[in-house]
Amino acid sequence: MISRIKEIITYYSLSNRAFAIKCGLKDNTFINQLNGVREVSLNTINAILLSFEDISAEWLLRGKGQMLLSEVNNDAQNIERVTRLADTIANLQGTINEQMKTIQLLTEDNKKVRGELAMLKNERNAG
């Protein structure tokens, strides 16, 4: 069952702590259960199923069937996830482009300042 709980955590891209919080579980207790230090309690199982209504209880308890109750839900969630990732990538690409422009301007300014510094050194040495 622990491996299936870990699969849920991975599927939703959550940290162990974020998963525990979403389920209303104490972080330390949940981590101990996840690491096999303590048995997974009925309270934990119930909290997971109540917090993630699309997770199949049969799959979680016995490992039979599909993790998700509805493959349609899965497709919709994947589309939403891909859309969010595409938006994030577009935003990050914009940030990268702006930073590259800034780097180019700073490089040009740096060359200019170095040239001016060299001229000042030459004037000082000549004078």
N, C-alpha and C positions, 0 to 999 in steps of 0.2 A: 504494500500500500504506500510505503514511503516513496518509492520510485514514481508512483502515479501522482502523488502530491507534488513531487519535484517537477513532474511533467506539466502540471497545471501552472506552477510558478513560472516555468520557462515559457509556456504558451502565452501567458499574459505579460511577459517581460517585466516581472516584478522581482524585487529583492526579497529575500526571506523575511526581512523585517516589515517591508511594505505589505507583503502577503498576510502576515500575522495581524497587522493593524487593520487591513481591509476586512479580515474575518472576525475582528474583535477579540483576538487572542493575545495573551501575554507573550511578549517577544521571547523571553528566556525559556518559558515552558514549551513554546512551539519549536524553537531551535533544538531543544533537548529531544523532543519527539522526532524531529526531522533527522537528527543525528543518531537515533536509535538508543539514546541514553534512557529515554522513557518510552513507554508504550503510547501509541497514538490513541488518544482518548475518544470516547463517543462524542464528547463536547466538541472536540476539534473537528471530527468528521461532520457533525451537524452544522458547525459554523461554516465550514467550507461549502457545503451544499446549499446553505441559506445565502451565502455571499456570492456564490457563482451558480446561479439557477440553471445555466445551460450545461452544467457538468452532470453527467449521468451518475446516479447513485450506484447503479449496478456496476458500472465501470470502476468507480472509485473503490467500492468495497470488494468486488470479486475479480476485477480486471476483465470482465466480459463485455463485449459490445464496443461501441465507439465512446470516446471521451465526451464528445459533445452530443447533446440530445438532438440537435438539428444541424444537418450539414448546410442548410440554407443560411442559418445563423453564422456558421463558420465562413461561408463565402462572403457574406455581408461584412463580417468583421475583418476579413482579409482585405477586402476592397477598401474599407475605411482605413485600415492600417497602412496599406500601400499609398493611399491618397495623402495621409499625414506624413509619411516618409518622403514622398515626392515634394510636398510643401517644404519640409525641413531641408531637403537637399537644395531646392531652389533658393531658400533664404540663405543657406550657408554659401552657395555659389556666389550670391550677391555680395555677401560679406567678404569672401575671398577676393572678388574683383575689386572692391573698394580698397582692400588692404594692399593689393598689388599696385594700384594707382598711387597710394600713399607711399609705398616703398620706392616707386619710381621717382616721385617728386622729391623725396628725402635724399635719394641717391644723387639726383641732379643738384640739389642744394648743397650736399656734401662736397661734390666735385667743385662747385663754384667757390665755396668757402675755402677749400684746400688751395685753389688757384689764387684767391685773394691773399691767403696766408703766405704762400710762396712769394707773391709779389712784394708783400710787406717785408718779408725777410730779405729779399734782394735789395730793396730800397734801403733798409737799415744797414746792410753790409756794404752797400755802395756809398752810403753817406757817412 
